[in-house]
Amino acid sequence: MIIWLNGPFGGGKTQTAYEVHRRLPGSVVCDPEHVGFGLHRMLPPALRGDFQDLPAWRQGVFEVLDLAARRHPGVVLVPMTVTEPAYFAQTVGRLREQGHDVRHFALLAERETVLRRLRERGLGRGLKRDSFAVGRLDGCLEALRAPEFAQHVTTDRLAVSEVAERVAASAGLELGANTDGAVRGRIRRALVGVRHIRFD
């Protein structure tokens, strides 16, 4: 099974993926952003735009996830924002056409909730570091509310652990017990956030 966690930038996709991974033995996180970062590094800065616009990104994501789902015995977790219907069809849709069981979830929240989360992950730098995410927020939220991006999960009043539990339950998966206390959970989420800070 592939669980694709969609949502706006700052919507909790990566945190949810790693929470499921922590509590679901045998699962693995495959982050399509790494394909995009690699393509960006190969291009001169003036040619770097949205890497999702590159056919090579969509093809690469499909091939890597197809391989992972065929050869890895556990659940494959994919945290990635995709709002363009054609790109969704070329990744999620194509994987389904190849016979993969892809469960797609759009993690949605009100605009102010997402902005607050972006501020919190800004490490004291406010929203400046996440200007790309802020600039695309409204478009992401509007696009992902469309029926083709179901299943929708509203996360405003849910902790990361609760979002993970809802996703897992909907996919028919049973997570291990959440043994984190409040402080340990905050530290764990902060470490996940730090590991995914981009410097390029």
VENGI-V485694 format. One line per field, one symbol per residue. ss: DSSP state (2 for helix, 1 for strand, 0 for the rest). phi: phi as a letter, one per 20 degrees, with the letter a starting at -180 (. if undefined). psi: psi as a letter, one per 20 degrees, with the letter a starting at -180 (. if undefined). Layout:
BEGIN
ss=???
phi=???
psi=???
END
This chain:
BEGIN
ss=01111110000022222222222000011000222222222200222000222022222222222222222000011110000022222222222220000111111100222222222200000002222222222222222200222001110000022222222222000000000002222222222222200000
phi=.ddeddqffneoffffgfffgfdcgnfbedefgffffffffeeggfeecffffegffffffgffffffffdefdfddcebfcdegffffedffffffenfedddceedbfgfffffffffeflndmeffdfffffdgfffffffffgfdfeecedgddfgfffgffffffemddeffeefeffffffffffffffdfedc
psi=qpooorrqpjijggggghggghjnpirqpooihhgggggghiqqhijoboihiphhgggggggghggghhhpiapppooppoiohhhghifgghghhjjqnooppooqrqghgggghhghjiljjbjghkhggghjgghggggiiqhijqppopjgjprghhgghgggghjkqoqrqojprgghgggghgggghijpqj.
END
